[in-house]
Amino acid sequence: MKRALFLDFEDSFTFNLIQEVEEIGVSVHVINWEKFTGEEKADLLILGPGPGHPDDYSAIFDKIETWLGDGKKIFAVCLGHQIVWKLKGFEIIPSVRPIHGQSVELPISQDVENWINLKGPLKVQRYNSLAVKYSNLMDLALQIIDGEELMLAKSSQIISYQFHPESVGTNCRKSFFIPILKDLL
């Protein structure tokens, strides 16, 4: 069984995410983000959602960069999505549409439809006031962009969502977790 290390940023959705990941057959070990050393043994690092700005968690930036530098994989949601792309050099901006606990419709490309095996548009639940500013310099295999905000990103090492795939406001939740097995593990 594959093993994931989940960094808990003290968010109420942490254990909802863990349940979804465990349901696809991944064993999850949870630690508080402040205890992360970067030396832990796991097949996957999960950066969960949480409060605040990514800069509030700068104490672990170098450890996450080392994790990626070692060729390891990351799955990230909401705050985690913002942290990982900030580390890749992209700007974190106030969201054009700050949303807390609302479902929104996202149009998706044929490539993304094929990847998650769903027909668009998708309904996803958002809880955020910040966003990753999209740049055409991002080297991504797949992406969803809402205006200038990066909503979904997939590279060879990272799958990340600005929305909450585990939330009841996201349709076909399981489809957002299957790519963890297919593309990261």
C-alpha positions as CSV (number, residue, x, y, z in Angstrom):
1,M,0.0,0.0,0.0
2,K,1.3,3.5,-0.9
3,R,1.9,5.9,1.9
4,A,1.2,9.6,2.1
5,L,2.3,12.2,4.6
6,F,-0.4,14.8,5.2
7,L,0.7,18.2,6.5
8,D,-2.1,19.5,8.6
9,F,-2.4,23.3,8.5
10,E,-5.1,23.1,11.2
11,D,-8.1,23.3,8.9
12,S,-11.5,21.8,9.4
13,F,-11.4,20.0,6.1
14,T,-8.2,18.0,6.8
15,F,-9.9,14.8,7.8
16,N,-12.4,15.0,5.0
17,L,-9.5,15.0,2.5
18,I,-7.8,12.2,4.4
19,Q,-10.9,10.1,4.1
20,E,-11.1,10.6,0.3
21,V,-7.4,9.7,-0.1
22,E,-7.7,6.6,2.1
23,E,-10.7,5.5,0.1
24,I,-8.6,5.2,-3.1
25,G,-6.2,2.9,-1.2
26,V,-3.5,5.2,0.1
27,S,-2.3,5.0,3.8
28,V,-2.2,8.5,5.3
29,H,-0.1,9.6,8.2
30,V,-1.0,13.1,9.5
31,I,1.4,15.5,11.2
32,N,1.1,19.2,12.1
33,W,2.9,21.3,9.5
34,E,5.3,22.7,12.2
35,K,6.6,19.2,12.8
36,F,7.6,18.5,9.1
37,T,11.3,17.9,8.8
38,G,11.4,16.8,5.1
39,E,13.1,13.6,6.1
40,E,9.9,11.6,6.6
41,K,9.4,8.5,4.5
42,A,6.4,8.6,2.3
43,D,5.5,8.1,-1.4
44,L,3.5,11.4,-1.5
45,L,3.4,14.6,0.4
46,I,-0.1,16.2,0.8
47,L,-0.3,19.9,1.5
48,G,-3.8,20.5,2.9
49,P,-6.0,23.5,3.1
50,G,-5.6,26.0,5.9
51,P,-6.0,29.6,7.1
52,G,-3.9,32.6,6.2
53,H,-1.4,33.5,3.5
54,P,1.3,31.0,2.3
55,D,4.0,33.3,3.7
56,D,2.6,32.4,7.2
57,Y,4.2,28.9,6.6
58,S,7.6,30.0,5.3
59,A,9.4,28.0,8.0
60,I,8.8,24.9,5.9
61,F,9.4,26.3,2.4
62,D,12.9,25.0,2.2
63,K,11.8,21.5,3.3
64,I,9.1,21.4,0.6
65,E,11.6,22.6,-2.0
66,T,14.0,19.8,-0.9
67,W,11.2,17.3,-1.2
68,L,10.5,18.4,-4.8
69,G,14.2,18.6,-5.5
70,D,14.5,14.9,-4.6
71,G,12.0,14.1,-7.3
72,K,9.2,13.3,-4.8
73,K,5.5,14.1,-5.5
74,I,3.0,16.5,-4.0
75,F,-0.8,16.6,-3.9
76,A,-2.0,20.1,-2.7
77,V,-5.4,21.7,-2.0
78,C,-6.3,25.3,-1.5
79,L,-3.6,26.8,0.8
80,G,-1.3,23.9,-0.2
81,H,-1.9,24.8,-3.9
82,Q,-0.9,28.4,-3.1
83,I,2.2,27.3,-1.2
84,V,3.6,24.9,-3.9
85,W,3.1,27.4,-6.7
86,K,4.6,30.3,-4.6
87,L,7.7,28.1,-4.2
88,K,7.8,27.7,-8.0
89,G,8.0,31.5,-8.3
90,F,4.4,32.5,-8.9
91,E,2.6,35.4,-7.3
92,I,-0.2,34.9,-4.8
93,I,-2.9,37.5,-5.3
94,P,-6.2,38.5,-3.8
95,S,-8.9,36.4,-5.6
96,V,-11.0,38.4,-8.0
97,R,-14.0,36.5,-6.6
98,P,-13.3,35.7,-2.9
99,I,-15.7,32.8,-2.1
100,H,-16.2,31.0,1.1
101,G,-18.4,27.9,0.9
102,Q,-19.9,28.3,-2.5
103,S,-20.1,26.0,-5.5
104,V,-18.9,27.6,-8.8
105,E,-18.9,26.3,-12.3
106,L,-15.6,25.8,-14.1
107,P,-15.3,25.2,-17.8
108,I,-12.7,22.6,-18.6
109,S,-10.7,21.6,-21.7
110,Q,-11.0,18.3,-23.4
111,D,-7.5,17.3,-22.0
112,V,-8.7,17.9,-18.4
113,E,-12.0,16.0,-19.2
114,N,-10.0,13.0,-20.4
115,W,-7.6,13.2,-17.4
116,I,-10.3,13.2,-14.7
117,N,-12.7,11.2,-16.8
118,L,-15.6,13.7,-16.5
119,K,-17.4,16.0,-18.9
120,G,-17.4,19.7,-18.1
121,P,-18.3,22.1,-17.0
122,L,-17.6,21.1,-13.4
123,K,-19.1,22.3,-10.2
124,V,-16.4,22.8,-7.5
125,Q,-16.6,24.2,-3.9
126,R,-14.4,27.2,-3.1
127,Y,-13.3,28.6,0.2
128,N,-10.6,31.2,-0.6
129,S,-9.7,34.8,-0.7
130,L,-6.3,34.3,-2.3
131,A,-5.2,32.7,-5.6
132,V,-2.2,31.8,-7.6
133,K,-1.8,34.2,-10.5
134,Y,-1.6,32.3,-13.7
135,S,1.4,32.8,-15.9
136,N,1.9,31.4,-19.4
137,L,5.4,30.5,-18.1
138,M,4.0,27.7,-16.1
139,D,5.2,24.4,-17.4
140,L,2.1,22.4,-16.8
141,A,0.7,19.3,-18.4
142,L,-2.9,20.3,-17.5
143,Q,-4.5,23.4,-16.0
144,I,-7.8,25.2,-15.4
145,I,-7.8,28.9,-15.3
146,D,-10.5,31.2,-14.1
147,G,-9.7,34.7,-15.4
148,E,-6.1,35.1,-14.2
149,E,-6.4,32.5,-11.4
150,L,-4.9,29.0,-11.6
151,M,-7.6,26.6,-10.3
152,L,-6.2,23.2,-11.2
153,A,-2.6,22.4,-12.0
154,K,-0.8,19.2,-13.0
155,S,2.9,18.8,-13.6
156,S,5.1,15.7,-13.5
157,Q,5.5,16.1,-9.7
158,I,2.4,18.0,-8.6
159,I,-1.4,17.9,-8.7
160,S,-3.0,20.8,-7.1
161,Y,-6.5,22.3,-6.7
162,Q,-7.5,25.8,-5.6
163,F,-10.9,24.4,-4.8
164,H,-12.0,21.7,-2.3
165,P,-12.4,18.4,-4.2
166,E,-13.6,16.7,-1.0
167,S,-16.5,19.1,-0.4
168,V,-20.1,18.2,-1.0
169,G,-20.3,21.2,-3.3
170,T,-17.9,19.5,-5.8
171,N,-19.5,17.2,-8.2
172,C,-17.9,13.8,-8.8
173,R,-15.5,14.2,-5.9
174,K,-13.8,10.8,-6.4
175,S,-12.7,11.7,-10.0
176,F,-10.4,14.3,-8.5
177,F,-8.6,11.8,-6.3
178,I,-8.1,8.9,-8.8
179,P,-5.3,11.0,-10.6
180,I,-3.3,10.7,-7.4
181,L,-2.9,6.9,-8.1
182,K,-2.6,7.3,-11.8
183,D,-0.1,10.2,-12.0
184,L,1.7,10.5,-8.7
185,L,2.0,7.0,-7.2
